[in-house]
Amino acid sequence: MSFRAAVIIPTRNRSGYLFQTLGSLGLGLERFPRGVSLIVCDNASDDPGYHQVAGFLAQYPWARYLRFETLLPMLSNWNRCLAQARGMEYVALYHDDDLYDPDIISKQVEFLDLNPNVGIVGTDSWIIDEHGKVTGQWPYGDVPAITPGRQFINDSILKYRVFLNCPSVMCRAKALGDQPFDPDLPPGGGDYATWLKVAEDWDVGYINEKLLYYRRHSNQGSLENTPESGILQVHQSYLHYVAGYEARYPEDASRVLGWRRGLEDHTAFALFRVGLNQLESGGQLGGVPEALSTLKSPRARAYKVLLGAGKLLLDPKIIKYSRAVLRRLRGGLGMAR
């Protein structure tokens, strides 16, 4: 059989969720689109349920179950998975713990067919819990169908408008290249460094339909860190991208300087918000002051002072004042959320 597109699902020790993911994509209901290959890549699972997954997929000629005996970190594993889809026009890295509208694949393929200038397309999302109950929605519902690539880069860095939800993304294979994910980056934000690099040469698409049910649960890789360490991981990934951009476009030195300053301010703001939430919920700041100390921004020093005063006195008036500062700064920084 010949295929134009591949849906790749990296997985490890989540056979229960994986069966739900496969069912949501239309397997078993004959709704999986033609011309699309499904590849489940097992990153050295020790879950016996994967024998059942392999048997289930074996009945479909367009589906493959690949087991890797060597356990790799997330981004290295994603590169290994993508290597299984060489020769495809489009590739998607869907996640093994999320649910999907069965039309997501056909709609994304159609979008990329109709917009040859677009290198990557995501969708709007519901947020669900471990039981599949809807608990919220992705906070971006007003995204243009197509965002020029350089505008996407600028808005992502200076406004923290990170509207692409990784498990909803389908890419044009030639826009990704052979090793799109940097294995030296942390899991938090490592995917976004890739999307930003794609946007240097391609526009970014978005389907304003909730075609993904994004699951948040205790065994989720992106939730294994404390909030403050997760924020610093994203900060590290963005700085890595900016350094690479500077090497590729040395004539853009002034733009890069503005990006670095904006990243410091936004990261400090995000940490400050986490610290206020921690104070209000119980008075324990965790590692937020230490995280703020790693930043050079004057805002970071001011936030640390405010949080220190709130922790020392646990005074509702100070916390209320800090909340007012937070609201004013949100507007001043032009943040999307």
N, C-alpha and C positions, 0 to 999 in steps of 0.2 A: 504493500500500500504506500501511496505517496502522501506526504503531509506538508502543509504550508506553515503550520503553527504548532507549538508544543506548550502544554501546561505542565510545569514541573512542580512537584510537591515534595520538598525536603521534609524528612520526618525522623523522629527518634523517640521511642518509648511512649507513643501516644496512639496506639492502635484504636482505642475506643473513640477518641475524637476524630481520628482519620476516617473511620467508617462513616461518621456523620458528614464529614467534608465531602467524601466521594459521593454519598447519596445526594447531597445538596446540588452537586454539579450535574446530576441527571443520570449517573450510573445506576443501572437496574431499572430505569424508567425509559430507556432508549431515547434520552433527550440530549445526549452528548453530541456536539456538532460534528459533522463530517469534515474531513480534511485536517483534523486536529489530533495530535498524539498526546497521550497522557503518560507521564513518567513519574512514578513514585520512587524517590531515592532515599533509602534507609541508611542513616548515618550510624551504623554499628549498634542497632538496638539490641537489648537483651529482653525485650518484651515478647513472650511466646505468642501473643496475639498476631504478630506479623506473619506467621505462617498462614493464618486465615486471610490476611490481606492479599498475600501473594496468590493464594488459590482463587480468591474472588476476582482479581484482575486478570488471571490467566484465561478467563472465558471471553475476553474482549481482544480482538486482533490489533486494535489501535492503542492498547494499554500495556505498559511494561512496569514490572517491579524489579528494581535494582538494589541489591544489598551490598554495601561497602563494609568491609571488615575493619577498616582503619577509622577510628573516631577522629574527626577534624573539628576545629572551632567553627562557629557559625559561618562567617564570611568565606573562609577557605572552602567549607563544604558547599556553599552556594556556587562558587566558581566550578567546583568539581561537578555539581549537578548540571550547570549550564553547558558544560562540555559534552554532555550526552545529547544535546539538541543541536549540534552543529549542522548547518545546511538549512535550518528553518528560517522563514522570513520573520516570524514573530515568536516571542517567548514570554511566558508569564511564570513568575515564582509565587504560586499561591501557598498559603500556610496550612499546616496539618491540623490546626485547632479551630479554624474559622469555618463559617458557613457562607454559601454563595447562592445568589439567584442563578438558576440554571441558564439564564440568557446572558450572563456576564461575558462569556467567551465570545459568542457570536457578535455581541454589540461592540466589544473592544476590537475584534478583527475588522468589523465593518468601519469603525471609526478610523482605524489606521489606514484602511484601504482608501477612504474618502479624503484623507488628509496626509498626503505624502511628505509634508514638511514637519509632521509631528513624529517625534522619536519615542515618546513614552506617553501612556494614557492611564489615568487612575479613575476611580469612581467615588461617589458619595457612599457613606456607610452608616449602618446602625451599630450600636455597641451592645453586646449581650454579655451575660454572666456565664458561669461554668455550666449552668443548667439550660442555657439557650434563651433565657428570658431577656427581652429588650430592656436595657437600663438607661439608654441615652442615645445620642447620635453624634456623628463626627461634626466638629464645630465649624465646618466650612460648607455652607449651602448656597453660596453666591459666587462660585468660581466660574469665570468665563470658560466657554468650551475650549478655547485655545489661548494660551498665554505665550507671548514671544519668549524665547529661551532666555535672553539676557535680562528681561524683566523678571522672569521667574527667579533667576539667580539673585538679583538685587533685592526683590521682595522677601525671599527666603532668609537672606542674611540680615538685612536692615529692619525688616518688620516681623521677623519670625513667623512669616505666613507660610507654614509648612503644610500645605493642603494635601500632598500626596500621602495616602495611607499605604504603606509598603505592600501588604497582602492583597491589595486591589490592583496592582500595577501590571500592565502588559507593555512590553518594549519591542521596538523594531530591532532585530538582532544586530544589524550592522551598526546601529547607534551604540550598542553596548560594547562591542569588541570581544576579545577572547577571554580576558581576565578582568572583568569590570569592577569587582569588589576588592578593596585593599585589605589583605589579611592581617595587616598590622594595626588596623583600626579596631576600637571596641565595638561590641554589638550595637550599643546605643548610638544611633546617628550614622553608623557606617554605611547604611544603604543610601542615606541622603547625600553623602559625598559623591556617590555614583550618579544619582539623579542630577545633581548640579553640573557634573562634568558632561553628561549627555546634553544638557541644556545649553552648553556653549555653542553647539552646532545645530540643535534641533529645537523646535517649539514643543510645548508641553500641553497635552490634552487632558480634558476632564469631562466625565459623563455625570451630569447632575441627577443621577438616579441612585438610590440606595441598593446597590447590587452586591454588597458585602455585609456580612454580619460579623463584626470584629469582636472576638471573644476576649474578655479580660478574666483571668483566673490565676490562682496561686502558683501554678506550674508554668506560667508564661515567661519565656526567656527575657523579654524586655522589662519585666517587673521584678527580676531577681535582685536588683540593686535598691539601695535607699533612694528616695527622690533626689537628694543632693548629689549622690554619685552618678545617677543617671543623667542629671543636667550637665555635670562636668564631662561625661562621656560624649554627649552631643556637642558640647563646646570644643572638645578635642578634635572631633571629626570635622567640624566646620573649619577650625584653624588649619587642619591638614589640607582641606580642599583649597583654602585661600592661599596657602603657601605654594601649592601646585599651580594654581592659576597665575600667581605672580611669576613663577618660573616660565610658564608658557607665554605670558603677555607682559613682559617687563615694562612696556610703554604705559601700562595702566597702573603705575605706582600710586598715584593719588587716589584712585578708586580703591585699591587694596588697603591703603591706610584708613580710609573711611570705613571699610568693612571691618577691619580689626577693632577699631574703636566702637563701632556699633555692636559687634559681638560681645565685647567686654561688658557694655552697658546692659544688653539684653540678658546675658547670663547672670549678671549681678541682680537684675530685676527678678528673674525667675527664682533665684535662691532666696531673695528677700521675701517673696510671696510664700515659699515653702516654710520659711522661718516663722512668719506671722501665723500661718495655719497651725504650726506646732505649738506656738505659745498659747494660742487660743484654746487648743484642745487639751493641754496639760502642762504647759510650762517647760517642756524639754526641747531644746533646740537641736539635739543630735549633732551632726557634723556640719551644719550650715555655717557657723562662724569660721571654721577651718577652711571650708570650701571658698568662702568669700575672700579669705586671706590669700588664696592662690591667684587672685585677679589684681590687676594694677589700676583698674578704673577708680577715679575719685568717688563715683557712685557706690562702688563696692565697699569702700571704707565708711561712707556715710550710712549705708544700710547696716553694716556690722555694728556701728555705734547705736543705731536705733534699736536693733534687736537686743543688744547687750543691756540697754536701759530697760527694755520691756522684760527681759529675763530677770534682771536684778530686782525690780520692783513688782513685777507681775501686776502692773497698774493698768486697769482697763482704759484709763484716759490716754496713756502712752500708746497702747495698742490701737485704740481708736484713731489717734493722731497718725500713727504709722499707716493705718488703712487709708486715711485721706491722702497721705503722700503717695501711696500706691496707686490710687485712682488717678491722681494728677499726672503721675509719671507714665501710666499706661497710655494716656492721650499724648503726652509729650514725646514719647518714643515711637508713636505711630504703630503700636503693636496690634496685631489682629485679634488676639485673645489674651 
